[in-house]
């Protein structure tokens, strides 16, 4: 089972991108060094305290500690890139946003969890409804995030909500349960009516499969009895 490191989130992971475009568009998302220098005030507004309190820790944090210059630099650079990616996504400049998300998530700070969720949401929204590729693209981003952040609760939660929207209820319930077990703050999602209904449906399906199995076993005289309900 995929795994993730806990990170703090004040809303369900599936709600990462919302709202209208900001008053301006960023000019150079890929020039993170220059952007960080010119956007220090903006980064300061976005982050107060060590990076580990904002959903990510620099790859060198475990060795140098959250107060090290490396970690603080990673924090400022990552926040600037994340802000730029969100602006482009909200402005529906998806190709540019995708490049910024890819640089941030794949190279700059893979353990910054929130951008992975936002990127996945963008991939689902930028492809027209009815096109199956939107689900595959979003799922692929979350899987890549989990490969780099094993058992990260926000990624598990986002994937669970995605599978619920897709109608894959068993996978959805399992992922949401795993997320809630790792991060207690995610437990309220388990009380949502759609999640409760999904759990009930999964239980009914399992009961039906168990009954069908028992009927087959009885009809065959007890031979070839499967060991699992799945």
C-alpha positions as CSV (number, residue, x, y, z in Angstrom):
1,X,0.0,0.0,0.0
2,X,1.3,3.5,-0.8
3,X,2.2,5.6,2.2
4,X,2.7,9.3,3.1
5,X,4.2,11.6,5.6
6,X,1.7,13.7,7.5
7,X,1.2,17.3,6.6
8,X,-1.1,20.0,7.9
9,X,-4.2,21.0,5.8
10,X,-7.2,23.0,6.8
11,X,-9.4,21.8,4.0
12,X,-10.0,18.5,2.1
13,X,-7.1,17.9,-0.3
14,X,-9.4,17.9,-3.2
15,X,-10.1,21.6,-2.8
16,X,-6.7,23.0,-3.5
17,X,-7.4,25.2,-6.5
18,X,-10.3,27.6,-6.4
19,X,-11.2,31.2,-7.0
20,X,-10.6,33.7,-9.7
21,X,-7.3,34.8,-11.2
22,X,-5.4,37.4,-9.2
23,X,-5.0,41.0,-10.3
24,X,-1.7,40.3,-12.2
25,X,0.1,37.4,-13.8
26,X,3.6,36.4,-12.7
27,X,6.2,37.2,-15.3
28,X,9.0,34.6,-14.8
29,X,7.9,31.5,-13.0
30,X,10.9,29.5,-14.2
31,X,13.4,32.0,-13.0
32,X,12.9,31.1,-9.3
33,X,16.0,32.7,-8.1
34,X,15.2,36.1,-9.4
35,X,11.6,35.7,-8.5
36,X,12.5,34.8,-4.9
37,X,14.7,37.9,-4.6
38,X,11.9,40.2,-6.0
39,X,9.1,38.6,-4.1
40,X,10.5,38.3,-0.6
41,X,7.6,40.2,0.9
42,X,5.1,38.0,-0.8
43,X,6.9,34.8,0.3
44,X,7.0,36.2,3.8
45,X,3.2,36.6,3.8
46,X,2.7,33.1,2.6
47,X,5.0,31.5,5.2
48,X,5.7,32.2,8.8
49,X,7.7,29.7,10.7
50,X,9.8,26.7,9.6
51,X,8.9,24.9,6.3
52,X,7.7,21.8,8.1
53,X,4.7,23.7,9.3
54,X,3.5,24.4,5.8
55,X,3.2,20.9,4.3
56,X,6.8,20.2,3.3
57,X,10.3,19.8,4.4
58,X,13.4,20.4,2.3
59,X,15.2,17.3,1.2
60,X,18.1,18.3,3.4
61,X,16.0,19.2,6.4
62,X,16.6,16.0,8.2
63,X,20.3,16.5,8.1
64,X,20.5,20.3,8.7
65,X,17.3,21.1,10.7
66,X,14.3,23.3,9.8
67,X,16.2,26.5,10.7
68,X,19.1,26.0,8.4
69,X,19.8,28.4,5.5
70,X,19.2,25.6,3.0
71,X,15.7,24.9,4.3
72,X,14.8,28.5,4.5
73,X,15.9,29.1,0.9
74,X,14.0,26.1,-0.3
75,X,10.9,27.4,1.5
76,X,11.1,30.8,-0.2
77,X,11.8,29.4,-3.6
78,X,9.1,26.7,-3.4
79,X,6.5,29.2,-2.2
80,X,7.2,31.6,-5.0
81,X,7.0,28.8,-7.6
82,X,3.8,27.5,-6.1
83,X,2.2,31.0,-6.1
84,X,3.1,31.4,-9.8
85,X,1.7,28.0,-10.7
86,X,-1.6,28.7,-9.0
87,X,-1.9,32.1,-10.8
88,X,-1.3,30.4,-14.2
89,X,-3.8,27.7,-13.4
90,X,-6.5,30.1,-12.3
91,X,-5.8,32.1,-15.5
92,X,-6.3,28.9,-17.5
93,X,-2.8,29.1,-18.8
94,X,-2.5,25.4,-18.2
95,X,0.7,24.6,-20.3
96,X,2.7,27.2,-18.4
97,X,1.2,26.1,-15.0
98,X,2.1,22.5,-15.8
99,X,5.7,23.4,-16.5
100,X,5.9,25.3,-13.2
101,X,4.3,22.5,-11.2
102,X,6.6,20.0,-12.8
103,X,9.7,22.0,-11.9
104,X,8.5,22.6,-8.4
105,X,7.3,19.0,-7.7
106,X,9.9,17.0,-9.6
107,X,13.0,19.1,-9.0
108,X,12.9,22.0,-6.6
109,X,11.0,20.5,-3.6
110,X,9.3,17.1,-4.2
111,X,8.3,16.9,-0.5
112,X,6.2,20.0,-0.7
113,X,2.9,18.1,-0.8
114,X,0.3,20.8,-1.5
115,X,1.5,21.6,-5.1
116,X,1.1,17.9,-6.0
117,X,-2.6,18.1,-5.0
118,X,-3.1,21.4,-6.8
119,X,-1.4,20.0,-9.9
120,X,-3.6,17.0,-9.9
121,X,-6.7,19.1,-9.5
122,X,-5.6,21.3,-12.4
123,X,-5.1,18.3,-14.7
124,X,-8.7,17.2,-14.0
125,X,-10.1,20.6,-14.6
126,X,-8.2,21.5,-17.8
127,X,-9.4,18.5,-19.7
128,X,-13.1,18.7,-20.9
129,X,-15.7,16.7,-19.0
130,X,-16.4,13.4,-20.6
131,X,-12.8,12.9,-21.6
132,X,-11.4,9.9,-19.7
133,X,-7.9,11.4,-19.9
134,X,-8.8,13.9,-17.2
135,X,-9.0,11.1,-14.6
136,X,-5.9,9.4,-15.8
137,X,-3.9,12.6,-15.8
138,X,-5.0,13.6,-12.3
139,X,-4.4,10.1,-10.9
140,X,-1.0,9.9,-12.4
141,X,0.1,13.1,-10.7
142,X,-1.1,11.9,-7.3
143,X,0.7,8.5,-7.8
144,X,3.9,10.3,-8.7
145,X,3.5,12.4,-5.6
146,X,3.1,9.3,-3.4
147,X,6.1,7.7,-4.9
148,X,8.1,10.6,-3.6
149,X,6.1,11.1,-0.4
150,X,5.1,7.7,0.9
151,X,1.8,7.7,2.8
152,X,1.3,11.5,2.7
153,X,-2.2,12.0,4.1
154,X,-3.2,14.9,1.8
155,X,-2.2,12.9,-1.3
156,X,-4.1,9.8,-0.1
157,X,-7.1,12.0,0.7
158,X,-7.0,13.6,-2.7
159,X,-6.7,10.3,-4.5
160,X,-9.6,8.9,-2.4
161,X,-11.9,11.8,-3.3
162,X,-10.9,11.4,-7.0
163,X,-11.8,7.7,-7.0
164,X,-15.1,8.5,-5.3
165,X,-15.9,11.0,-8.0
166,X,-15.0,8.3,-10.5
167,X,-17.2,5.7,-8.9
168,X,-14.4,3.4,-7.6
169,X,-15.9,3.2,-4.2
170,X,-13.8,0.5,-2.6
171,X,-10.6,2.2,-3.6
172,X,-12.0,5.5,-2.4
173,X,-12.9,4.2,1.0
174,X,-9.6,2.4,1.5
175,X,-7.6,5.5,0.6
176,X,-9.7,7.9,2.8
177,X,-9.4,5.5,5.7
178,X,-5.7,5.3,5.3
179,X,-5.4,9.1,5.1
180,X,-7.6,9.5,8.3
181,X,-5.5,6.9,10.1
182,X,-2.3,8.8,9.4
183,X,-3.7,12.3,10.0
184,X,-6.5,12.7,12.6
185,X,-7.4,16.1,11.1
186,X,-8.7,14.3,8.0
187,X,-11.2,12.2,9.9
188,X,-14.2,14.6,9.5
189,X,-14.2,13.6,5.8
190,X,-15.2,10.1,6.8
191,X,-18.4,11.6,8.2
192,X,-19.4,13.2,4.9
193,X,-22.7,11.8,3.5
194,X,-21.1,10.6,0.2
195,X,-18.4,8.8,2.1
196,X,-20.8,7.2,4.5
197,X,-23.0,6.1,1.6
198,X,-20.0,4.8,-0.3
199,X,-18.9,2.7,2.7
200,X,-22.4,1.3,3.0
201,X,-22.5,0.4,-0.7
202,X,-19.1,-1.3,-0.4
203,X,-20.4,-3.3,2.5
204,X,-23.5,-4.4,0.6
205,X,-21.4,-5.4,-2.4
206,X,-19.2,-7.5,-0.2
207,X,-22.2,-9.1,1.4
208,X,-23.6,-9.9,-2.1
209,X,-20.3,-11.4,-3.2
210,X,-20.1,-13.5,-0.1
211,X,-23.6,-14.8,-0.6
212,X,-22.9,-15.6,-4.3
213,X,-19.7,-17.4,-3.2
214,X,-21.6,-19.5,-0.6
215,X,-24.1,-20.5,-3.3
216,X,-21.4,-21.5,-5.7
217,X,-19.6,-23.5,-2.9
218,X,-22.9,-25.3,-2.0
219,X,-23.6,-26.1,-5.6
220,X,-20.1,-27.5,-6.2
221,X,-20.2,-29.6,-3.1
222,X,-17.6,-27.5,-1.2
223,X,-14.9,-27.7,-3.9
224,X,-12.8,-24.8,-5.1
225,X,-13.8,-22.5,-2.2
226,X,-12.2,-19.1,-2.6
227,X,-10.4,-17.7,0.4
228,X,-11.4,-14.1,-0.1
229,X,-14.5,-12.0,-0.7
230,X,-12.7,-9.8,-3.2
